[in-house]
């Protein structure tokens, strides 16, 4: 078993865009629609357009935020290859050089480094990133950091998968994506009330046949209601809390 950061470095980072469908621009367009429908967009004040993405991956959310008028967008992730993929995608799209600013860092503690208190217009933490944190107290502390960093009226959007309902038997095998050259399946092993061990099985087609690579990492079992309660405890006002695309819970909150 490895932590999430090692798991992505060993196995998932190089296949992450493929997992999203293989088209980063299309994935960003989908996220832009989601954020716009929630009412997340840059205002007319040019001094109130700073946005931060915690756990940006290859860049679907930073590209979406930039498309909604936010600038700069600070993109935080622990994976250098994924940040490089984001930088390349932004350049291909003809984006302004400083509109997206990659920051290679653990999302815990990143907000005080990235922005002054009460200065950020939008903070997103999406793609099931919250359950990657080591403990539930880290989630609570991160949400408090979000509340401190947001300006009044600023938006917070988080997506996460509620894994509190335990699956049994073969239900624990979950297909992620398959194409002619790759097949990714995950298997869930429930460790305790707070943790599930995710085993990823990646088959890739080589000249000599199919090759299998595996890796495992722990994820938190976060109840959607618990996450919403932590947002409220941090001082944020929940505006939307529903299950959205790919079965991920979508929580939109605003700082009063």
N, C-alpha and C positions, 0 to 999 in steps of 0.2 A: 504494500500500500504506500502511496506517495501523497503529499499534499497537492492541492489543485494546481499550484504554480509549476511543480515538477511534472505533473500529469500532462499539462498542456505543452510543456517544453518537449517531453518525450514522445507524445503521441498526437495530440489534437490540433496544435497550432497550425501545422502545415496543411491540415485538412479542414480548417474551420470554415473558410468561405465555401468550400464544397458542401459542408454540412448545411449551410444556409441556402443552398440551391445552386451555387456556382456562379451567381451573377451579383456582385457586390452592389452595383448601381441599382438593380431591381430591389434588392433587400433594403437599401437605403431609402428608396422611394416608398416602400411599404411602411417603414418606420416614420418617414416624414408625414404620411397620411395619418398614422395613428396619433402622433404628437399634435398635428394640426386639429384633428377631431376632438382632442382633449382640451383645446384652447391654448396650447403651448406654442407661442410664436413671439418673435422679438417685437418690442414696442417701438415707438418713434423716437425715444430718447437715445441718442447715440452713446451715452455714457452708461446705459443700462442694458447692454446686450451680451455680457459675459455669460458663457454657459460651460458646464463641466460634465463630462461623461466618465463615470467611475466603472472601470472594467470595459473598455471600449472595443476590445477584440480587433478585428480587421477594419472597423470604422463605420459600420452602418449608422449608428446614432450620431457620431460627429458630422458625418456627411449630411444626415437629415437635419440636424440642428443648423448647420451652415446654410442649408437650403431654405430654412425658415427665417433667415436674417440674423442669426446669432453670430457674433464675432467679437473677440476670439472665442474659439471653442477649445478648451483644454481637454485633451484625450488621455486618460490615465489607464495604464495597463502594465502588467509585469512582463509581458512578452515583447521583446525587441522585434522578432520577425513580424508579429501582427501589427505593431506600430509602423514598421517599415512598409507593410502592405497598405496601411491607411495613408501614409505620406504619398506613396506612388499613386493611389487612386485619386487623392485630392489634386495632385499635379496633373494627372490625365484629364481631370474635369476642368482644368483651367482655373482652379481656385487661387485666391490671393495667397502669397507666400506665408503670411502670418495669421491667416484666418483660422487655421487649425494648428494647435500647438501640442505635439506629443509629449507625454511625461511618463517615463518608465519608473513606476513606483507601485508599491502595495497601496491599495485604495484606503487602507486604514491609515489615518493620519495625513492623507494626501490633501485634504481640503484646506487645512490651515496653511500649508505650504503654497497651494495654488492660488489662493484668493484671500483678501481681507474679509473680516466679518461683515455681514449685511451688504455684500457687493455683487452677488451672483444672481442673475435673472432666471436661470434654469439649471437644475442638476438632475441628471438621469443616471440610473443604475439598472441596466436592463439585461435581457438574455440570460436570466437565472443566475446572476452574479451573486446576489446576497447569500444564497445557500453555500457558496464556496468559502465563506468566512469560517474561521476555526471554531467559533463558539457563538451562542446566541447573544452573549454580552457584547461581542464585537458588532453585531447588527444594531443593537440599541445605541452603542456609542457612535457608530457611523451616522445613524439617523439624527442624533443630537448634533453632530458636526454639520450635517446638511442644514438643519434648522439655523444654526449659527451663521453659516455662510450665505444663506439666501437673503436677498433684500426683501423688504415688505412687498407683497404681491408676487414674489418669486415662486416658480413652479418646481416641484419635485415629482419625478415619475420613476417608479421602480416596478420591475416585473420579476416574478419568481414563481416556481412551481411548488404547489402544496403537496408534499410527500408524506403528510401525516397519516393518511389512510394506507394501511399496509396491504400490499398485493401478495398473492400466494401462488405457489406452484409455477406453472409456465407463464402465468401473467407477469412474472417478474422479468421476462425477456422482452425488451422493447426495441423494435426496429427503429433506427434513426434515419438512415437513407441508404439507397442502393442504386448503383449505376453499373454499366458494363465493366468498369475497371475497379470499383470499390464497393464495399459493403460494411456498414457500421451497425452494430447491435450493442445494446447495453443490458446488463443484468444487475438487478437491485438485490442487495443483501442487507436486511434490516439489523442494525447493530444494537440500538437501544431506542428509547423514546425520542432522542434528539438527533440521531445520526443514522444515515443509510450509506452503505458502502456501494459505490457505483463501479462496476467492472465494465470497461469498454473493450469490445472485441472488434478489431479492424482487419478485414480481409482486403488485400490489394492484389490485383492480377499482375503477375510478372511473366517473363518469357518462359519460365519453367512451370508455371501454374500459379495457383493461389498461395499467397503468403499471409500468415496470421501474426499480428502484433497485438499485445494486450497490456493494459495498465488499469490500476484501480485507484480511487481516491474517495475520501469521505465528503458527504454533503449534509448540510443541516436539514432537518425536517421542520420547516417553518409553516405554521398555520397562517392562512391569509388573515384571519381576524387578529392574530397576535402581532403580525407586522403592522397592520393598520393601527392597533393600539399603541405600538411603540412610536409611530409617527405622531399620534395625538399627544402622547406623553412628552415628546420632544418639542411640542408647541406648534405643530403643523395641523392644518385643517384639511381633512380628507374630503375630496370632491368626487372621486370615482374609484370604485373598488369592485371590479368584475373580472371574470375569466375572459382573456382575449385570445389573440392568435397563438397557435401551437400549444394551447392548453395552459399558457402562462397567465397567472393572475396579474392584473394591471392595477396599480395603485397610484392615483394622481392626487397630490396634496399641494396646498398653497400656504405660504407663510402670511399670516394676518398682518 
